[in-house]
């Protein structure tokens, strides 16, 4: 009987595998960076397997070493750093304009009668229009200079920032507004102490979507009338059938966009900490 119990007790404890546990512990220590590197490594392996099949032309599907070599060439020629800086400057200015106007307009459409009745219907008609479709109009108005590029980026950022911010501002619980009025809060105090903090998570989401949209539109904006920027370098690589340079520039665009998303998330985190604590 005792032996049987001992056997059953032993069987109830499944065998432990220390190797996977150590692997999970290593990734846990690395955090987001570890999982990101792991994902990129898997993508590189899959790409290498596709190239190794030989089913696709090598000039269209370069190997990972060839892509990295093209990136090294861009760096040593001094083009990569200049392109990243030029694109970042355009994206930052366009994002600041579009996000600032988007939040201000959202406050008007969500908290004022005139904004709700006059501005909101017009914006609902305007917002479904693809921003890329406004590129010819921007060039017609401002030419091929920097102003047309900034206008395209700002308009693309404005739409998601306005939609998310308006949704958050307009959905403030009525009980909160009544409590603020009972405590003697004026219009500005209610907006700054109640409405804006309550809508902060939605505004932060809009800003993150707007930042991503800025990097989508920077490629379109830089394909005409410029001689610098990641979008310009992508268009040149496509023109001369340089797939290795094109793919490397796309990867760089993704990395820069991801870093900017982390920056926006970190900047807005102090204003949305209360929402994260409630989860």
C-alpha positions in Angstrom: 0.0 0.0 0.0 2.7 2.4 1.0 4.6 1.6 -2.2 1.5 2.2 -4.3 1.0 5.6 -2.7 4.6 6.4 -3.3 4.3 5.5 -6.9 1.1 7.5 -7.4 2.7 10.5 -5.6 5.7 10.3 -7.8 3.6 10.1 -11.0 1.6 13.2 -9.9 4.7 15.4 -10.3 5.4 15.8 -14.0 9.0 15.8 -15.2 10.6 19.2 -15.4 12.4 20.5 -18.4 15.0 23.0 -17.3 16.0 24.1 -20.8 12.7 25.7 -21.8 12.4 27.3 -18.4 15.8 28.9 -18.7 14.9 30.1 -22.2 11.7 31.7 -21.0 13.7 33.3 -18.1 16.2 34.7 -20.5 13.5 36.3 -22.7 11.7 37.6 -19.6 14.9 39.4 -18.6 15.3 40.9 -22.1 11.7 42.0 -22.2 10.3 43.6 -25.3 13.8 43.9 -26.9 14.3 40.1 -26.6 11.0 39.3 -28.2 11.6 41.9 -30.9 15.0 40.4 -31.8 13.5 36.9 -31.7 10.8 38.0 -34.2 13.2 39.7 -36.5 15.5 36.6 -36.4 12.6 34.3 -37.3 11.6 36.7 -40.2 15.3 36.6 -41.4 15.3 32.8 -41.3 12.1 32.6 -43.3 13.3 35.1 -45.8 16.5 33.1 -46.2 14.6 29.9 -46.8 12.5 31.6 -49.5 15.6 32.9 -51.2 17.3 29.4 -50.9 14.5 27.8 -52.9 15.7 29.6 -56.0 12.2 30.0 -57.2 12.4 33.8 -57.4 14.8 36.1 -59.2 17.8 37.0 -57.1 17.6 40.6 -58.1 14.1 40.8 -56.7 14.6 38.6 -53.7 18.1 39.4 -52.4 19.6 37.5 -49.5 19.9 38.9 -46.0 23.7 39.5 -46.3 23.0 41.4 -49.6 20.4 43.6 -47.9 22.7 44.3 -45.0 25.6 45.1 -47.4 23.3 47.6 -49.3 22.6 49.2 -45.9 26.3 49.4 -45.1 26.9 51.1 -48.4 24.2 53.7 -47.8 25.7 54.3 -44.4 29.3 54.7 -45.6 28.2 57.0 -48.3 26.6 59.2 -45.7 23.1 58.9 -47.3 21.4 56.9 -44.6 21.9 59.2 -41.7 20.9 62.3 -43.8 17.8 60.5 -45.1 16.6 59.5 -41.6 17.2 63.0 -40.3 15.3 64.6 -43.2 12.3 62.2 -42.8 12.2 62.6 -39.0 12.1 66.4 -39.3 9.2 66.3 -41.8 7.3 63.7 -39.8 7.8 65.6 -36.6 6.6 68.9 -37.9 3.7 67.4 -39.8 2.7 65.3 -36.7 2.9 68.3 -34.4 0.7 70.4 -36.7 -1.9 67.6 -37.3 -2.0 66.4 -33.7 -2.3 69.9 -32.2 -5.1 71.0 -34.6 -6.8 67.6 -34.2 -7.0 67.9 -30.4 -8.2 71.5 -30.5 -10.9 70.7 -33.1 -12.0 67.7 -31.0 -12.5 69.9 -28.0 -14.7 72.2 -30.1 -16.7 69.4 -31.7 -17.2 67.5 -28.4 -17.8 70.3 -25.9 -19.4 73.2 -27.8 -22.8 73.4 -29.6 -21.4 75.4 -32.5 -18.6 72.9 -33.1 -21.0 69.9 -32.8 -23.5 71.4 -35.3 -21.1 73.2 -37.7 -17.7 71.5 -37.7 -18.6 67.9 -37.0 -20.7 67.2 -40.1 -18.1 68.7 -42.4 -15.3 66.7 -40.8 -17.4 63.5 -41.1 -17.6 64.1 -44.8 -13.9 65.0 -45.1 -12.4 62.2 -42.9 -13.1 59.2 -45.2 -11.2 60.9 -48.1 -7.8 59.1 -48.4 -5.0 61.5 -47.6 -3.0 60.1 -50.5 -5.7 61.4 -52.8 -5.0 64.9 -51.5 -1.4 64.9 -52.7 -2.1 66.4 -56.1 -4.2 69.1 -54.5 -1.3 69.9 -52.0 1.2 70.1 -54.9 -1.2 72.3 -56.8 -1.6 74.7 -53.9 2.0 74.7 -52.5 4.2 73.3 -55.3 6.8 70.6 -54.8 8.4 72.3 -51.8 8.3 71.4 -48.2 5.0 73.0 -47.5 3.1 70.5 -49.6 4.8 67.6 -47.8 4.0 69.0 -44.4 0.4 69.6 -45.4 -0.1 65.9 -46.5 1.4 64.6 -43.3 -0.5 67.0 -41.1 -3.9 66.1 -42.8 -3.1 62.4 -42.4 -2.3 62.8 -38.7 -5.3 65.1 -38.1 -8.0 62.5 -38.9 -7.1 59.7 -36.4 -6.2 62.2 -33.7 -9.5 64.1 -34.1 -11.7 60.9 -34.3 -10.1 59.3 -31.2 -10.0 62.5 -29.2 -13.6 63.5 -30.1 -14.8 60.0 -29.1 -13.0 60.2 -25.7 -14.1 63.8 -25.0 -17.7 63.2 -26.0 -18.1 60.1 -23.9 -17.3 61.7 -20.5 -19.9 60.3 -18.0 -22.7 62.8 -17.3 -22.3 62.0 -13.6 -18.8 63.4 -13.6 -20.0 66.7 -15.3 -22.9 67.0 -12.8 -20.5 66.5 -9.9 -18.1 69.1 -11.2 -20.9 71.6 -11.5 -22.2 70.9 -8.0 -18.7 71.5 -6.7 -18.7 74.9 -8.4 -16.3 74.1 -11.2 -16.5 76.5 -14.1 -16.3 75.5 -17.8 -12.5 75.7 -18.0 -12.0 73.8 -14.8 -14.4 71.1 -15.9 -12.6 70.7 -19.2 -9.1 70.7 -17.6 -9.8 68.7 -14.4 -12.6 66.3 -15.6 -13.1 66.0 -19.4 -9.5 66.0 -20.6 -8.2 63.5 -17.9 -11.1 61.2 -18.6 -10.4 61.3 -22.4 -6.6 61.0 -22.0 -6.5 57.2 -23.0 -8.4 57.9 -26.2 -6.3 61.0 -27.0 -3.1 58.9 -26.4 -4.4 56.2 -28.8 -5.1 58.8 -31.4 -1.6 60.2 -31.1 -0.1 56.8 -31.5 -2.2 56.1 -34.6 -1.3 59.6 -35.9 2.4 58.9 -35.4 2.2 55.7 -37.4 0.2 57.6 -40.1 3.0 60.2 -40.3 5.5 57.5 -41.3 3.1 56.0 -43.9 2.6 59.4 -45.6 6.3 60.4 -45.4 7.0 57.8 -48.1 4.4 59.3 -50.4 5.3 62.9 -49.6 9.0 62.3 -50.3 8.6 60.6 -53.7 8.2 63.9 -55.5 10.1 67.2 -55.4 12.9 66.2 -53.0 16.4 64.8 -53.0 16.5 63.4 -49.4 14.5 61.3 -47.1 13.7 57.6 -46.7 10.8 57.9 -49.1 13.0 59.5 -51.8 15.6 56.7 -51.3 12.9 54.1 -51.7 11.6 55.6 -54.9 15.1 55.8 -56.3 15.8 52.2 -55.4 12.6 51.2 -57.2 13.5 53.3 -60.2 16.9 51.6 -60.6 15.6 48.1 -59.6 17.8 48.0 -56.4 15.7 45.6 -54.4 18.4 45.3 -51.7 18.4 49.0 -51.0 14.6 49.2 -51.2 14.1 46.4 -48.6 16.7 47.9 -46.3 15.1 51.3 -46.4 11.7 49.7 -45.6 13.2 48.0 -42.6 14.8 51.2 -41.4 11.4 53.0 -41.9 9.7 50.4 -39.7 12.4 50.6 -37.0 12.3 54.4 -36.8 8.5 54.3 -36.8 8.4 51.7 -34.0 10.9 53.8 -31.9 8.7 56.9 -32.4 5.6 54.9 -31.3 7.5 53.9 -28.1 8.4 57.6 -27.6 4.8 58.7 -28.0 3.6 55.9 -25.7 6.2 56.9 -23.0 5.3 60.6 -23.3 1.5 59.9 -22.8 1.9 57.2 -20.1 1.9 59.7 -17.1 -1.5 61.0 -18.3 -3.1 57.5 -18.8 -1.6 55.7 -15.7 -5.0 55.8 -13.9 -6.6 53.8 -16.8 -3.9 51.2 -16.7 -4.3 50.8 -12.9 -8.0 50.1 -13.3 -7.4 47.1 -15.6 
